[in-house]
Amino acid sequence: MEDIKRNIRRIDREFIKTVKTEMVNCNRLEVETGTNGYHGGDTGHGGRALVRLSDASSTDMRCNILGDIEGSIETYEVHFSHVDFVEIVVGGDAEIETLIDSLEFVVKNLKEQIKNKGEWPKNIQ
């Protein structure tokens, strides 16, 4: 991990204090994350959290998205063969908690699979 930089991002009408750093290996992956904390309810109350991964150099990063385009009644699935960044924003106290829980699950299981040469984690049947 290199230097950690502080930033303030505006998401919707909310300001979020974030931290950003770069992970360096054969590639460079920039990560930025932050939250304005719990605000006592759903997205309308203003709680936000952000996770952003950016290709700083030589990162093979792809993305699949399924969702709605504002103003459209259609649902679209899009595959990007290369992306410069992926940013996830959630709104609401429960969403902030489940994002944190989900990221902890990701880290735990990826580390276990790396250790076991890609096999399913032992806690999965």
DSSP file with accessible surface (Angstrom, degrees, kcal/mol):
  #  RESIDUE AA STRUCTURE BP1 BP2  ACC     N-H-->O    O-->H-N    N-H-->O    O-->H-N    TCO  KAPPA ALPHA  PHI   PSI    X-CA   Y-CA   Z-CA
    1    1 A M              0   0  152      0, 0.0    22,-0.2     0, 0.0     3,-0.1   0.000 360.0 360.0 360.0 133.7    0.0    0.0    0.0
    2    2 A E        -     0   0  114     20,-1.3    21,-0.0     1,-0.3    22,-0.0  -0.005 360.0 -33.6 -89.1-157.5    1.3    3.4   -1.0
    3    3 A D        -     0   0  127      1,-0.1     2,-0.5    18,-0.1    19,-0.3  -0.265  59.1-130.8 -61.1 145.2    0.3    6.8    0.5
    4    4 A I        -     0   0  106     17,-0.1     2,-0.4    -3,-0.1    17,-0.2  -0.891  24.2-161.7-101.2 126.2   -3.3    7.1    1.7
    5    5 A K  E     -A   20   0A 136     15,-3.1    15,-2.4    -2,-0.5     2,-0.3  -0.854   9.7-136.0-110.3 144.8   -5.0   10.3    0.4
    6    6 A R  E     +A   19   0A 226     -2,-0.4     2,-0.3    13,-0.2    13,-0.2  -0.728  28.0 169.7 -97.0 149.2   -8.1   11.9    1.8
    7    7 A N  E     -A   18   0A  62     11,-2.2    11,-3.0    -2,-0.3     2,-0.5  -0.966  28.7-136.8-150.2 160.4  -10.9   13.2   -0.5
    8    8 A I  E     -A   17   0A 103     -2,-0.3     2,-0.4     9,-0.2     9,-0.2  -0.996  24.0-170.5-123.4 124.7  -14.4   14.5   -0.2
    9    9 A R  E     -A   16   0A  48      7,-3.0     7,-3.1    -2,-0.5     2,-0.6  -0.903  16.9-138.2-114.7 144.5  -16.9   13.2   -2.8
   10   10 A R  E     +A   15   0A 160     -2,-0.4     2,-0.5     5,-0.2     5,-0.2  -0.902  22.0 179.6-102.4 123.1  -20.4   14.5   -3.5
   11   11 A I  E >   -A   14   0A  16      3,-3.0     3,-2.7    -2,-0.6     2,-0.2  -0.989  66.2 -39.5-125.4 122.1  -22.9   11.7   -4.1
   12   12 A D  T 3  S-     0   0  101     -2,-0.5    -2,-0.0     1,-0.3     0, 0.0  -0.484 124.6 -33.0  56.2-121.5  -26.5   12.8   -4.7
   13   13 A R  T 3  S+     0   0  185     -2,-0.2     2,-0.3    -3,-0.1    -1,-0.3   0.253 121.7  97.5-106.4  11.8  -26.8   15.7   -2.2
   14   14 A E  E <   -A   11   0A  49     -3,-2.7    -3,-3.0    33,-0.0     2,-0.4  -0.780  64.1-139.9-106.8 146.2  -24.5   14.1    0.4
   15   15 A F  E     -A   10   0A 125     -2,-0.3     2,-0.4    -5,-0.2    -5,-0.2  -0.878  19.2-167.1-103.5 134.5  -20.8   14.7    1.0
   16   16 A I  E     -A    9   0A   0     -7,-3.1    -7,-3.0    -2,-0.4     2,-0.5  -0.980  17.3-138.4-125.3 129.7  -18.7   11.7    1.8
   17   17 A K  E     -AB   8  35A 164     18,-0.5    18,-0.8    -2,-0.4     2,-0.3  -0.771  33.9-176.1 -84.2 124.8  -15.2   11.7    3.2
   18   18 A T  E     -AB   7  34A   4    -11,-3.0   -11,-2.2    -2,-0.5     2,-0.4  -0.799  22.2-144.3-120.6 163.1  -13.2    9.0    1.4
   19   19 A V  E     -AB   6  33A  68     14,-2.4    14,-2.2    -2,-0.3     2,-0.4  -0.956  18.0-166.6-122.8 146.2   -9.7    7.5    1.6
   20   20 A K  E     +AB   5  32A  54    -15,-2.4   -15,-3.1    -2,-0.4     2,-0.3  -0.994  13.9 156.9-137.5 138.9   -7.8    6.4   -1.5
   21   21 A T  E     - B   0  31A  15     10,-2.3    10,-2.8    -2,-0.4     2,-0.4  -0.923  32.8-116.1-149.1 174.1   -4.7    4.3   -2.0
   22   22 A E  E     - B   0  30A  39    -19,-0.3   -20,-1.3    -2,-0.3     2,-0.5  -0.961  11.8-149.4-119.9 134.7   -3.0    2.2   -4.7
   23   23 A M  E     - B   0  29A  78      6,-3.3     6,-2.6    -2,-0.4     2,-0.5  -0.911  21.9-158.8 -98.9 126.1   -2.2   -1.5   -4.5
   24   24 A V  E     + B   0  28A  76     -2,-0.5     4,-0.2     4,-0.2     2,-0.2  -0.930  36.0 119.9-117.2 127.9    0.9   -2.3   -6.5
   25   25 A N  S    S-     0   0  132      2,-3.3     0, 0.0    -2,-0.5     0, 0.0  -0.404  94.4 -39.0-143.4-132.8    1.9   -5.7   -7.9
   26   26 A C  S    S+     0   0  121     -2,-0.2     2,-0.3    32,-0.0    -2,-0.0   0.645 141.0  34.6 -73.3 -15.6    2.5   -6.4  -11.6
   27   27 A N  S    S-     0   0   46      2,-0.0    -2,-3.3    33,-0.0     2,-0.4  -0.743  85.4-126.1-120.8 175.9   -0.5   -4.1  -12.0
   28   28 A R  E     -BC  24  57A  99     29,-2.8    28,-2.2    -2,-0.3    29,-1.5  -0.990  22.8-174.4-129.6 122.5   -1.6   -1.0  -10.1
   29   29 A L  E     -BC  23  55A  41     -6,-2.6    -6,-3.3    -2,-0.4     2,-0.4  -0.975  11.8-151.5-120.3 120.7   -5.2   -0.9   -8.7
   30   30 A E  E     -BC  22  54A  50     24,-3.1    24,-2.9    -2,-0.5     2,-0.4  -0.758  12.8-166.8 -91.9 135.4   -6.4    2.2   -7.0
   31   31 A V  E     -BC  21  53A  34    -10,-2.8   -10,-2.3    -2,-0.4     2,-0.4  -0.981   8.0-179.2-125.2 135.6   -9.1    1.8   -4.4
   32   32 A E  E     +BC  20  52A   5     20,-2.5    20,-2.8    -2,-0.4     2,-0.3  -0.998  10.7 162.8-132.4 135.9  -11.2    4.5   -2.9
   33   33 A T  E     +BC  19  51A  62    -14,-2.2   -14,-2.4    -2,-0.4     2,-0.3  -0.995   3.9 135.4-151.3 153.7  -13.8    4.0   -0.2
   34   34 A G  E     -BC  18  50A  14     16,-1.7    16,-2.8    -2,-0.3     2,-0.3  -0.961  22.7-153.5 178.3 170.6  -15.8    6.0    2.4
   35   35 A T  E     -BC  17  49A  59    -18,-0.8   -18,-0.5    -2,-0.3    14,-0.2  -0.978  24.5-138.2-152.3 158.1  -19.1    6.7    4.0
   36   36 A N        -     0   0   37     12,-1.7    13,-0.1     1,-0.3   -21,-0.1   0.213  61.0-123.9-101.0  10.8  -21.0    9.5    5.7
   37   37 A G        -     0   0   26     11,-0.5    11,-0.3     2,-0.0    -1,-0.3  -0.105  47.0 -24.6  84.4-177.9  -22.2    6.9    8.3
   38   38 A Y        -     0   0  126      9,-0.1    -3,-0.0     1,-0.1    10,-0.0  -0.489  45.2-176.8 -72.3 140.9  -25.6    5.9    9.5
   39   39 A H        -     0   0   75      2,-0.3    -1,-0.1    -2,-0.2     3,-0.1   0.109  54.0 -95.1-126.1  15.7  -28.4    8.4    9.1
   40   40 A G  S    S+     0   0   59      1,-0.2     2,-0.3     6,-0.1    -2,-0.1   0.836  88.1   1.2  81.8  33.6  -31.2    6.5   10.8
   41   41 A G  S    S-     0   0   26      2,-0.0    52,-3.0     1,-0.0    -2,-0.3  -0.999  94.2 -17.1 161.0-150.8  -33.0    4.8    7.9
   42   42 A D  B > >S-E   92   0B  95     -2,-0.3     3,-2.2    50,-0.2     5,-0.5   0.019  81.3 -72.3 -81.9-170.2  -33.3    4.2    4.2
   43   43 A T  G > 5S+     0   0   66     48,-0.6     3,-1.5     1,-0.3    49,-0.2   0.794 126.1  67.0 -58.4 -28.8  -31.6    6.0    1.3
   44   44 A G  G 3 5S+     0   0   64      1,-0.3    -1,-0.3    47,-0.1    48,-0.0   0.733  91.7  62.4 -64.9 -21.3  -33.9    9.0    1.8
   45   45 A H  G < 5S-     0   0  106     -3,-2.2    -1,-0.3     2,-0.1    -2,-0.2   0.633 115.9-113.3 -80.4 -15.9  -32.3    9.7    5.1
   46   46 A G  T < 5 +     0   0    1     -3,-1.5     2,-0.2    -4,-0.4    -3,-0.1   0.383  62.2 145.7 108.3  -5.3  -29.0   10.4    3.4
   47   47 A G      < +     0   0    0     -5,-0.5    45,-2.0    -6,-0.1     2,-0.3  -0.499  24.3 174.8 -68.5 132.6  -26.6    7.6    4.5
   48   48 A R  E     - D   0  91A  17    -11,-0.3   -12,-1.7    43,-0.2   -11,-0.5  -0.980  18.9-170.1-137.1 151.7  -24.2    6.7    1.7
   49   49 A A  E     -CD  35  90A   8     41,-1.9    41,-2.1    -2,-0.3     2,-0.4  -0.993   9.4-161.0-139.9 146.2  -21.2    4.4    1.2
   50   50 A L  E     -CD  34  89A   0    -16,-2.8   -16,-1.7    -2,-0.3     2,-0.4  -0.979  12.6-179.5-130.6 138.3  -18.8    4.2   -1.8
   51   51 A V  E     +CD  33  88A  19     37,-2.3    37,-3.1    -2,-0.4     2,-0.4  -0.988  13.1 178.3-132.4 125.8  -16.4    1.6   -3.1
   52   52 A R  E     -CD  32  87A  52    -20,-2.8   -20,-2.5    -2,-0.4     2,-0.5  -0.993  12.2-169.7-133.3 127.8  -14.4    2.5   -6.2
   53   53 A L  E     -CD  31  86A  64     33,-2.6    33,-2.5    -2,-0.4     2,-0.4  -0.976  14.3-173.7-113.4 127.1  -11.8    0.3   -7.9
   54   54 A S  E     -CD  30  85A  12    -24,-2.9   -24,-3.1    -2,-0.5     2,-0.8  -0.969  29.0-120.7-126.8 138.7   -9.7    2.0  -10.7
   55   55 A D  E     +C   29   0A  39     29,-3.1   -26,-0.2    -2,-0.4     3,-0.1  -0.644  32.4 171.8 -73.8 108.9   -7.2    0.7  -13.1
   56   56 A A  E    S-     0   0A  32    -28,-2.2     2,-0.2    -2,-0.8   -27,-0.2   0.699  71.0 -16.5 -91.2 -21.6   -4.1    2.7  -12.4
   57   57 A S  E    S-C   28   0A  47    -29,-1.5   -29,-2.8    -3,-0.1    -1,-0.3  -0.673 122.4 -11.5 178.1 125.2   -1.9    0.5  -14.7
   58   58 A S  S    S+     0   0   95    -31,-0.2     2,-0.6    -2,-0.2   -29,-0.1   0.723  76.0 152.6  59.1  31.0   -2.1   -2.9  -16.4
   59   59 A T        -     0   0   14    -31,-0.2     2,-1.1   -32,-0.1    -1,-0.2  -0.828  41.0-144.2 -96.4 122.0   -5.2   -4.1  -14.5
   60   60 A D        +     0   0  112     -2,-0.6     2,-0.4    22,-0.1    22,-0.1  -0.740  38.2 162.7 -82.3  99.8   -7.3   -6.7  -16.3
   61   61 A M        +     0   0   21     -2,-1.1    22,-1.7    22,-0.2     2,-0.3  -0.987  13.8 178.0-129.7 127.3  -10.7   -5.6  -15.0
   62   62 A R        -     0   0  154     -2,-0.4     2,-0.3    20,-0.2    19,-0.2  -0.816   8.7-157.4-122.9 167.7  -14.1   -6.5  -16.6
   63   63 A C  E     -F   80   0C  22     17,-1.9    17,-3.2    -2,-0.3     2,-0.4  -0.994  11.6-165.5-153.1 135.5  -17.6   -5.7  -15.6
   64   64 A N  E     -F   79   0C 107     -2,-0.3     2,-0.4    15,-0.2    15,-0.2  -0.985  17.3-173.0-116.8 134.7  -21.1   -7.1  -16.1
   65   65 A I  E     -F   78   0C  87     13,-2.8    13,-3.0    -2,-0.4     2,-0.5  -0.991  12.5-174.8-131.7 133.9  -24.1   -4.8  -15.3
   66   66 A L  E     +F   77   0C 122     -2,-0.4     2,-0.3    11,-0.2    11,-0.2  -0.995  39.3 100.5-124.2 122.3  -27.8   -5.6  -15.2
   67   67 A G  E     -F   76   0C  28      9,-2.6     9,-3.2    -2,-0.5     2,-0.3  -0.992  62.6 -73.9-177.8-175.7  -30.1   -2.7  -14.5
   68   68 A D  E     -F   75   0C 115     -2,-0.3     2,-0.5     7,-0.2     7,-0.2  -0.744  31.0-133.6-102.5 147.8  -32.5    0.0  -15.5
   69   69 A I    >   -     0   0  100      5,-0.7     3,-2.4    -2,-0.3     5,-0.1  -0.878  41.4 -99.4 -98.1 131.2  -31.7    3.2  -17.3
   70   70 A E  T 3  S+     0   0  197     -2,-0.5     3,-0.1     1,-0.3    -1,-0.1  -0.205 109.2  19.1 -53.9 131.1  -33.4    6.2  -15.7
   71   71 A G  T 3  S+     0   0   87      1,-0.3     2,-0.3     2,-0.0    -1,-0.3   0.399 106.2 101.9  89.8  -2.9  -36.5    7.1  -17.6
   72   72 A S    <   -     0   0   42     -3,-2.4    -1,-0.3     2,-0.1    -3,-0.0  -0.853  60.4-152.8-113.9 149.9  -36.8    3.7  -19.4
   73   73 A I  S    S+     0   0  165     -2,-0.3     2,-0.2    -3,-0.1    -1,-0.1   0.456  71.7  95.7 -95.8   0.2  -39.0    0.8  -18.6
   74   74 A E        -     0   0  107     -5,-0.1    -5,-0.7     1,-0.0     2,-0.4  -0.558  67.4-139.1 -89.2 152.9  -36.5   -1.7  -20.1
   75   75 A T  E     -F   68   0C  87     -2,-0.2     2,-0.4    -7,-0.2    -7,-0.2  -0.933  22.8-160.0-108.1 135.8  -33.9   -3.7  -18.2
   76   76 A Y  E     -F   67   0C 100     -9,-3.2    -9,-2.6    -2,-0.4     2,-0.5  -0.915  14.3-156.6-120.5 143.8  -30.5   -3.9  -19.8
   77   77 A E  E     -F   66   0C 150     -2,-0.4     2,-0.4   -11,-0.2   -11,-0.2  -0.984  19.8-176.1-115.6 126.9  -27.5   -6.3  -19.4
   78   78 A V  E     -F   65   0C  59    -13,-3.0   -13,-2.8    -2,-0.5     2,-0.5  -0.978  13.3-160.5-127.7 134.7  -24.2   -4.9  -20.5
   79   79 A H  E     -F   64   0C 117     -2,-0.4     2,-0.5   -15,-0.2   -15,-0.2  -0.969   5.3-164.0-113.5 125.7  -20.8   -6.6  -20.6
   80   80 A F  E     -F   63   0C  90    -17,-3.2   -17,-1.9    -2,-0.5     3,-0.2  -0.952   8.7-160.2-108.6 123.0  -17.7   -4.4  -20.7
   81   81 A S  S    S+     0   0   92     -2,-0.5     2,-0.3     1,-0.3    -1,-0.1   0.711  83.6  15.7 -77.2 -19.5  -14.5   -6.3  -21.8
   82   82 A H  S    S-     0   0   90    -19,-0.1     2,-0.4   -22,-0.1    -1,-0.3  -0.946  70.3-174.8-150.4 134.1  -12.3   -3.6  -20.2
   83   83 A V        -     0   0   17    -22,-1.7   -22,-0.2    -2,-0.3     3,-0.1  -0.957  23.7-149.6-127.4 147.7  -13.3   -0.9  -17.7
   84   84 A D  S    S-     0   0  110     -2,-0.4   -29,-3.1     1,-0.3     2,-0.3   0.794  83.7  -5.0 -81.7 -32.3  -11.2    2.0  -16.3
   85   85 A F  E     -D   54   0A  97    -31,-0.3     2,-0.4   -24,-0.0    -1,-0.3  -0.989  53.3-148.7-157.2 158.0  -13.1    1.9  -13.0
   86   86 A V  E     -D   53   0A  38    -33,-2.5   -33,-2.6    -2,-0.3     2,-0.4  -1.000  19.6-172.0-126.5 128.3  -16.0    0.3  -11.2
   87   87 A E  E     -D   52   0A  67     -2,-0.4     2,-0.5   -35,-0.2   -35,-0.2  -0.989   5.3-169.3-126.7 128.3  -17.9    2.3   -8.6
   88   88 A I  E     -D   51   0A  82    -37,-3.1   -37,-2.3    -2,-0.4     2,-0.4  -0.973   5.6-177.8-116.2 128.4  -20.5    1.0   -6.2
   89   89 A V  E     -D   50   0A  56     -2,-0.5     2,-0.3   -39,-0.2   -39,-0.2  -0.993   2.6-172.3-124.5 131.2  -22.7    3.4   -4.2
   90   90 A V  E     -D   49   0A  31    -41,-2.1   -41,-1.9    -2,-0.4     2,-0.4  -0.920   8.3-152.3-119.0 152.4  -25.3    2.2   -1.7
   91   91 A G  E     +D   48   0A  13     -2,-0.3   -48,-0.6   -43,-0.2   -43,-0.2  -0.988  52.7  41.3-127.5 131.4  -27.8    4.4    0.2
   92   92 A G  B  > S-E   42   0B   0    -45,-2.0     4,-2.1    -2,-0.4   -50,-0.2  -0.097  81.9 -92.8 114.4 150.3  -29.3    3.6    3.5
   93   93 A D  H  > S+     0   0   29    -52,-3.0     4,-2.2     1,-0.2     5,-0.2   0.922 123.3  47.3 -61.6 -48.1  -28.2    2.2    6.9
   94   94 A A  H  > S+     0   0   63    -53,-0.3     4,-2.8     1,-0.2     5,-0.2   0.905 111.6  52.2 -62.1 -39.5  -29.1   -1.4    6.1
   95   95 A E  H  > S+     0   0   79      2,-0.2     4,-2.1     1,-0.2    -1,-0.2   0.878 107.4  51.5 -66.4 -37.2  -27.4   -1.2    2.7
   96   96 A I  H  X S+     0   0    5     -4,-2.1     4,-2.3     2,-0.2    -1,-0.2   0.945 112.6  46.8 -63.3 -45.5  -24.2    0.2    4.2
   97   97 A E  H  X S+     0   0   98     -4,-2.2     4,-2.7     1,-0.2    -2,-0.2   0.920 113.0  47.2 -62.9 -44.7  -24.1   -2.8    6.7
   98   98 A T  H  X S+     0   0   79     -4,-2.8     4,-2.5     2,-0.2    -1,-0.2   0.848 109.7  54.5 -70.8 -29.3  -24.8   -5.4    4.0
   99   99 A L  H  X S+     0   0   23     -4,-2.1     4,-2.6    -5,-0.2     5,-0.2   0.950 110.7  46.0 -63.8 -46.6  -22.1   -3.9    1.8
  100  100 A I  H  X S+     0   0   77     -4,-2.3     4,-2.4     1,-0.2    -2,-0.2   0.944 113.9  48.3 -60.7 -47.5  -19.6   -4.2    4.6
  101  101 A D  H  X S+     0   0   88     -4,-2.7     4,-2.1     1,-0.2    -1,-0.2   0.902 112.0  50.3 -58.9 -41.4  -20.7   -7.8    5.3
  102  102 A S  H  X S+     0   0   65     -4,-2.5     4,-2.5     2,-0.2    -1,-0.2   0.910 110.0  48.8 -65.1 -43.4  -20.5   -8.6    1.6
  103  103 A L  H  X S+     0   0   74     -4,-2.6     4,-2.5     2,-0.2    -1,-0.2   0.891 110.2  51.7 -66.1 -37.1  -17.0   -7.3    1.3
  104  104 A E  H  X S+     0   0  122     -4,-2.4     4,-2.5    -5,-0.2    -1,-0.2   0.914 110.0  49.9 -63.2 -40.4  -15.9   -9.2    4.4
  105  105 A F  H  X S+     0   0  123     -4,-2.1     4,-2.5    -5,-0.2     5,-0.3   0.922 110.3  50.8 -61.5 -44.7  -17.4  -12.4    2.8
  106  106 A V  H  X S+     0   0   67     -4,-2.5     4,-2.7     2,-0.2     5,-0.3   0.951 112.4  45.3 -59.1 -50.9  -15.5  -11.7   -0.5
  107  107 A V  H  X S+     0   0   76     -4,-2.5     4,-2.4     1,-0.2     5,-0.2   0.948 113.9  48.9 -60.8 -48.3  -12.1  -11.2    1.3
  108  108 A K  H  X S+     0   0  108     -4,-2.5     4,-1.9     1,-0.2    -1,-0.2   0.932 116.3  41.5 -58.5 -47.7  -12.5  -14.2    3.5
  109  109 A N  H  X S+     0   0   11     -4,-2.5     4,-2.6    -5,-0.2    -1,-0.2   0.887 112.9  51.7 -75.0 -36.6  -13.5  -16.6    0.7
  110  110 A L  H  X S+     0   0  101     -4,-2.7     4,-2.5    -5,-0.3     5,-0.2   0.933 110.9  49.4 -63.6 -43.0  -11.0  -15.3   -1.9
  111  111 A K  H  X S+     0   0  149     -4,-2.4     4,-2.1    -5,-0.3    -2,-0.2   0.914 112.5  47.6 -62.1 -40.8   -8.2  -15.7    0.6
  112  112 A E  H  X S+     0   0   34     -4,-1.9     4,-1.7    -5,-0.2    -1,-0.2   0.912 112.1  48.9 -67.6 -41.1   -9.3  -19.2    1.4
  113  113 A Q  H  <>S+     0   0   57     -4,-2.6     5,-3.4     2,-0.2     6,-0.4   0.893 110.0  51.4 -67.1 -37.1   -9.6  -20.2   -2.3
  114  114 A I  H ><5S+     0   0  138     -4,-2.5     3,-1.3     1,-0.2    -1,-0.2   0.939 110.7  49.2 -61.1 -44.4   -6.2  -18.8   -3.1
  115  115 A K  H 3<5S+     0   0  156     -4,-2.1    -1,-0.2     1,-0.3    -2,-0.2   0.844 115.2  44.4 -63.6 -32.3   -4.8  -20.9   -0.2
  116  116 A N  T ><5S-     0   0   43     -4,-1.7     3,-1.7     3,-0.2    -1,-0.3  -0.046 118.2-105.6-107.4  29.6   -6.6  -24.0   -1.5
  117  117 A K  T < 5S-     0   0  195     -3,-1.3    -3,-0.2     1,-0.3    -2,-0.1   0.844  80.6 -46.5  54.2  41.5   -5.7  -23.5   -5.2
  118  118 A G  T 3 <S+     0   0   50     -5,-3.4    -1,-0.3     1,-0.3    -4,-0.1   0.445  98.8 140.5  87.6  -0.8   -9.2  -22.4   -6.3
  119  119 A E    <   -     0   0  129     -3,-1.7    -1,-0.3    -6,-0.4    -3,-0.2  -0.349  64.2 -86.3 -70.9 157.3  -11.2  -25.0   -4.5
  120  120 A W        -     0   0  198      1,-0.1    -1,-0.1     2,-0.1     4,-0.0  -0.312  55.9 -92.3 -58.3 146.0  -14.4  -24.1   -2.8
  121  121 A P    >   -     0   0    6      0, 0.0     3,-2.0     0, 0.0    -1,-0.1  -0.245  35.7-114.9 -57.8 148.9  -14.0  -22.8    0.7
  122  122 A K  T 3  S+     0   0  160      1,-0.3    -2,-0.1    -3,-0.1     0, 0.0   0.756 113.1  62.3 -60.9 -25.5  -14.3  -25.5    3.3
  123  123 A N  T 3  S+     0   0   84      2,-0.0     2,-0.5     0, 0.0    -1,-0.3   0.496  88.5  86.8 -81.6   0.7  -17.4  -23.9    4.8
  124  124 A I    <         0   0   79     -3,-2.0    -4,-0.0    -4,-0.0     0, 0.0  -0.866 360.0 360.0-102.5 130.4  -19.3  -24.4    1.5
  125  125 A Q              0   0  234     -2,-0.5    -2,-0.0     0, 0.0    -3,-0.0  -0.803 360.0 360.0-111.0 360.0  -21.0  -27.8    0.9
